[in-house]
Amino acid sequence: MTASFKYYEFFAGVGMARMGLGDDWQCLFANDCDDLKYASYADNWDGEHFDKRDVALVSAADLIGQADLAWASFPCQDLSQAGAKKGIGDADGLDATRSGAVWPFLNIVKSLADEGRHPTLLALENVTGLLSSNGGNDFQALCSTLSDGGYRYGVVVADASHFVPQSRPRVFVIAVRREVPVPRALRSDLPQAPWHPPTLLRASAALPEKNASDWIWWSPGLPPGQRVRELVDIVDVSDAADWNSAEATSRLIGLMSDTQLERLAAAKTAGRPMIGSLYLRMRPSREGGGGNVQRCEIAFGDTLGCLRTPKGGASRPRIIVVDGESVRTRLLSVREAASLMGLPDEFKLPETYNECFKLIGDGVVPSVVRFLADRILEPLAQHSSAFVSLIGERKTSA
């Protein structure tokens, strides 16, 4: 089958965006400088077009053909709540950060435009901290660069919880060449819930006038009515799972505050098994002397907390299952985590626990990508192709 669309994928990871785009999209170029991610990508996909160099070493000449889309899930370490919050630095590289790898990517896009090979569409994905980092200046700088590069743009904030049982809100900056008319069905005059939350409203309102004129309120429509799999279908509550010992669970309960103990007591009276996320966090001590103490916190619901790359034992994702007076705790398994991301059982992952969670925690949920491709990216790409053909016919007839 011949693919309808072509794309470049930067910061490709293990190819979760590729999975979401699907067979209608042909990957012309993929890039990621992480050896572990490359190895996993090659295990699951055709790695023929994969470039393992740092994005700063890649040039437009390394990219073949002309793509409809350039996708970039650039590093989030300096934008996330768990990170250093250094932001994206600056475009000239004098103040470089890990999340600042977005600037070399945008330089490549500019070079492609200079050659007349600019992608019609850009999609930049990251954590919601992108909207507020450095007092909003990072987001403004990014939008300004897109405007200067000849693109109009907007943002969809999509929480993966609409698609999989995991709370994972992410920012998707979707840009289209300024000369391409945007179909009325793909945009709205006003922001729409749930795609345009208050944090985005504040960020867009702060844009300088010269950039605000390029802003688009994308309208992807209603989220799906239900998830493909629910939490109870993913989490193993059987005795065969690798549960902590009773003593270890008791120690965790002993780290709970009164508020958390009340939450645990309420779960015991639910009349059904309750699955929740369990977190180990440092909190200010309420006793004399100040300082922080380790606390155990829990949250119950139909989703688990956002998966992330573990940096130590305390950051590993844990679950708690309460069924009446029975309370059991354990680490989330690799396969459960993969399912929470929407990866199929046959998706190949590394053998070690930390390596698996490094790949999973850095990924984008494929079903979210598919939704955006179906609702915005593919209609835009089709419309652009028809528009270019029409312009070509008019020039020929003239």
C-alpha positions in Angstrom: 0.0 0.0 0.0 1.3 3.4 -1.0 1.3 6.0 1.9 -0.7 9.1 1.3 1.5 11.5 3.3 5.2 11.9 4.1 6.9 13.1 7.3 10.1 13.7 9.2 10.3 12.6 12.8 12.7 14.3 15.2 13.3 13.1 18.8 11.7 9.9 17.6 12.2 7.8 20.7 10.9 4.3 20.1 8.5 5.5 17.3 5.3 6.1 19.3 4.4 9.1 17.0 5.1 6.8 14.1 2.7 4.2 15.5 0.0 6.9 15.9 0.4 8.3 12.4 0.0 4.8 11.0 0.5 3.3 7.6 -0.9 6.3 5.7 2.3 8.2 6.6 5.7 7.4 5.1 8.7 8.2 7.3 11.4 9.9 5.2 13.7 10.6 8.1 13.9 9.8 11.8 16.3 11.2 14.4 17.2 10.6 18.0 20.7 10.6 19.6 19.8 8.2 22.4 21.4 4.7 21.7 18.8 2.9 23.8 15.9 4.5 21.9 17.5 3.8 18.6 17.9 0.1 19.5 14.3 -0.2 20.5 13.2 1.8 17.4 15.1 -0.6 15.1 13.6 -3.6 16.9 10.1 -2.4 16.1 10.4 -0.4 12.8 12.4 -0.1 9.7 15.5 1.9 10.9 16.7 2.6 7.4 16.1 6.3 7.6 17.2 6.7 11.3 19.9 9.2 12.1 21.6 8.7 15.5 23.4 12.1 15.6 22.6 15.0 17.9 19.9 17.1 16.2 22.4 20.0 16.2 24.6 18.1 13.8 21.8 17.4 11.3 21.3 19.7 8.3 18.5 20.0 5.7 20.8 18.2 3.3 20.4 15.1 5.4 16.7 15.0 4.8 15.5 13.5 1.6 12.5 14.7 -0.5 9.8 17.0 0.8 7.5 16.1 3.7 4.0 17.1 4.4 4.8 17.1 8.2 7.8 17.5 10.5 7.1 16.1 13.9 9.2 17.0 17.0 8.6 15.6 20.5 11.5 17.6 21.8 13.0 16.9 25.3 10.9 17.9 28.3 13.5 17.7 31.1 13.8 21.5 31.5 10.0 22.1 31.2 8.5 19.5 33.4 7.5 19.9 37.0 10.0 17.2 38.0 12.8 18.8 36.0 15.2 21.7 36.5 12.8 24.2 34.9 15.5 25.9 32.9 13.2 26.3 29.9 14.3 26.1 26.2 17.2 28.6 26.4 17.7 30.8 23.4 17.8 30.4 19.7 21.5 31.3 19.3 22.6 28.6 21.7 24.3 30.9 24.1 22.0 29.7 26.9 21.6 26.0 26.0 19.3 23.6 27.8 18.2 20.0 27.0 14.8 21.2 26.0 16.5 23.9 23.9 17.1 21.1 21.3 14.0 22.5 19.7 16.0 25.4 18.2 18.3 23.2 16.0 15.1 21.5 14.8 13.5 24.9 13.9 16.8 25.9 12.2 16.5 22.8 10.0 12.9 23.7 9.1 14.1 27.2 8.1 16.8 25.7 5.9 14.2 23.5 4.2 12.1 26.6 3.6 15.1 28.4 2.1 15.4 25.5 -0.4 11.7 25.5 -1.2 11.2 22.1 0.6 9.4 23.4 3.7 7.0 21.0 5.3 3.4 22.2 5.1 2.8 21.2 8.7 4.8 21.2 11.9 3.8 19.4 15.1 5.7 20.1 18.3 4.8 18.0 21.4 5.8 18.6 25.0 4.6 19.0 28.6 2.2 21.7 29.6 5.1 23.5 31.3 6.0 24.8 27.9 3.2 27.3 28.1 4.5 28.9 31.3 8.2 28.4 31.5 10.3 31.5 32.1 7.2 33.5 32.7 5.7 32.6 29.3 8.8 34.0 27.5 9.7 30.5 26.1 6.4 30.0 24.5 6.4 33.5 23.1 9.9 32.9 21.6 8.7 29.7 20.0 5.6 31.3 18.5 7.7 34.2 17.2 10.1 31.9 15.5 7.2 30.1 13.8 5.7 33.4 12.6 9.1 34.5 11.3 9.4 31.2 9.5 6.1 31.7 7.6 3.8 29.6 9.7 0.4 30.1 11.4 -0.1 28.0 14.5 -2.2 27.0 17.4 -2.1 24.6 20.4 -4.2 21.7 21.4 -3.7 20.5 25.0 -4.7 16.9 25.0 -4.9 14.7 28.1 -4.2 11.1 27.2 -6.9 10.1 29.8 -9.5 10.6 27.0 -7.8 7.7 25.2 -6.0 5.5 27.8 -6.4 5.2 31.5 -3.5 7.4 32.3 -3.5 11.1 33.2 -1.0 12.6 30.7 -1.7 16.1 29.5 0.5 17.3 26.7 0.9 20.4 24.5 0.7 19.9 20.8 1.7 23.0 18.8 0.3 22.5 15.3 1.6 24.9 12.6 0.7 25.3 9.0 2.3 27.3 6.2 0.8 30.8 6.1 -0.1 30.6 2.4 -2.3 27.5 3.0 -6.0 28.5 3.7 -7.3 26.6 6.8 -10.7 25.0 6.3 -13.4 26.5 8.5 -14.2 23.1 9.9 -10.7 22.8 11.4 -10.7 26.0 13.4 -13.0 28.0 15.7 -13.4 31.7 16.6 -13.2 31.0 20.3 -11.3 28.5 22.5 -13.0 25.1 23.1 -13.0 22.8 26.0 -11.3 20.5 26.8 -8.5 21.4 24.3 -7.9 25.0 25.4 -7.5 25.1 29.2 -6.9 28.3 31.2 -3.1 27.9 31.0 -3.3 28.1 27.3 -5.7 31.0 27.3 -3.2 33.0 29.4 -0.3 32.0 27.2 -2.0 33.0 24.0 -3.3 36.2 25.4 0.3 37.2 26.3 1.5 36.9 22.7 2.8 40.1 21.0 0.3 41.5 18.5 2.6 40.6 15.6 2.5 37.0 16.6 -1.1 36.9 17.8 -2.3 37.5 14.2 -1.0 34.1 13.3 -2.8 32.3 16.1 -5.4 29.6 15.2 -7.9 28.0 17.6 -7.7 24.5 16.3 -11.0 22.6 16.5 -10.5 18.8 16.8 -14.1 18.2 17.8 -15.3 16.1 20.7 -12.9 13.6 22.3 -13.7 9.9 21.9 -16.6 8.6 23.9 -14.7 5.8 25.6 -11.3 4.4 25.9 -10.2 1.3 24.1 -9.1 -0.3 27.4 -9.9 0.6 30.9 -7.8 0.4 34.0 -9.4 -2.8 35.3 -8.5 -4.4 31.9 -4.8 -3.5 32.3 -3.8 -3.8 36.0 -3.3 -7.4 37.3 -5.1 -7.7 40.6 -4.5 -11.5 40.9 -2.4 -13.2 43.5 0.1 -14.0 40.7 1.3 -10.4 40.5 4.5 -9.3 42.2 3.0 -7.8 45.3 5.0 -6.3 48.1 5.2 -8.2 51.3 2.7 -7.3 54.1 5.5 -5.7 56.0 6.5 -3.5 53.1 2.9 -2.4 52.6 2.6 -1.6 56.3 5.7 0.6 56.1 4.2 2.5 53.2 0.9 3.0 55.1 3.0 4.3 58.0 4.3 7.1 55.8 0.8 8.4 55.2 -0.6 11.6 56.6 -4.0 11.7 58.3 -5.5 13.0 55.0 -4.1 10.0 53.1 -5.2 7.6 55.8 -8.8 9.0 55.4 -8.6 8.4 51.7 -7.4 4.8 52.3 -10.3 4.2 54.7 -12.8 5.5 52.2 -11.5 3.1 49.6 -12.0 0.2 51.9 -15.7 1.0 52.1 -16.2 1.3 48.3 -17.7 -2.2 48.0 -15.4 -3.0 45.0 -11.7 -3.3 44.3 -10.1 0.2 44.1 -7.0 0.7 42.0 -4.9 3.7 42.7 -1.5 5.4 42.2 0.9 5.5 45.0 3.6 8.1 45.3 6.6 8.6 47.6 7.2 12.3 48.0 9.2 14.7 50.2 6.9 17.0 52.2 7.7 19.7 54.8 7.7 18.2 58.3 5.0 19.4 60.7 7.2 18.8 63.6 9.7 21.1 65.1 13.1 21.6 63.4 11.7 22.1 59.9 13.1 20.1 57.0 11.4 17.5 54.8 10.1 14.0 55.5 9.1 11.3 53.1 5.4 10.8 52.7 3.3 8.2 51.0 0.4 9.7 49.0 -2.4 7.9 47.1 -4.9 8.8 44.4 -7.9 6.6 43.3 -9.9 6.9 40.1 -10.3 5.4 36.7 -6.9 6.6 35.6 -3.4 6.2 37.0 -0.9 9.1 37.3 1.4 10.2 34.5 4.2 7.8 33.7 7.6 9.4 33.7 11.2 8.4 33.4 12.3 7.1 36.8 15.4 8.8 38.3 15.5 6.7 41.5 13.7 4.2 43.5 11.2 6.7 44.9 10.2 7.8 41.5 9.3 4.4 40.2 5.5 4.1 39.5 3.6 2.2 42.2 0.1 1.1 42.5 -2.2 0.3 45.5 -5.1 -2.0 45.3 -7.7 -1.9 48.0 -10.5 -4.5 48.3 -12.3 -4.2 51.6 -9.7 -4.7 54.4 -7.2 -6.1 51.9 -4.5 -3.5 51.0 -1.8 -4.5 48.5 1.0 -2.5 46.9 3.6 -3.0 44.3 5.6 -1.5 41.4 3.7 -1.1 38.2 4.9 -3.7 35.8 6.6 -2.9 32.5 3.8 -4.5 30.4 1.1 -2.6 32.4 3.0 0.6 31.8 3.2 -0.2 28.1 -0.6 -0.8 28.0 -1.2 2.5 29.7 0.6 4.1 26.8 -1.5 2.2 24.4 1.3 0.0 23.1 0.3 -3.4 21.8 1.5 -6.6 23.6 3.8 -7.5 20.7 5.7 -4.2 20.9 9.3 -5.0 21.7 10.9 -3.5 24.8 14.3 -3.8 26.5 14.8 -6.5 29.1 15.6 -4.3 32.1 13.0 -2.4 34.2 14.7 1.0 34.2 15.4 0.9 30.5 11.8 0.1 29.7 10.5 2.9 31.8 13.0 5.4 30.3 11.5 4.7 26.9 7.9 4.6 28.1 8.1 7.7 30.3 9.5 9.8 27.4 6.9 8.7 24.9 3.8 10.2 23.4 0.6 8.2 23.5 0.0 6.8 19.9 -3.8 7.1 20.1 -3.6 10.8 20.9 -1.4 11.2 17.8 -3.9 9.2 15.7 -6.7 11.4 16.9 -4.9 14.6 16.0 -3.9 13.1 12.6 -7.5 12.2 11.9 -9.0 15.4 13.0 -6.4 18.0 12.0 -3.2 16.9 10.3 -4.6 14.7 7.6 -7.4 17.1 6.6 -4.9 19.9 6.5 -2.4 17.9 4.4 -5.1 16.9 2.0 -6.4 20.5 1.7 -2.9 21.8 1.2 -2.3 19.3 -1.6 -5.5 20.3 -3.3 -4.7 24.0 -2.9 -1.2 23.6 -4.4 -2.7 21.6 -7.4 -5.2 24.4 -7.9 -2.6 27.1 -7.9 -0.5 25.1 -10.3 -3.5 24.7 -12.7 -4.2 28.4 -12.6 -0.5 29.2 -13.4 -0.6 26.8 -16.3 -3.8 28.1 -17.7 -2.5 31.7 -17.4 
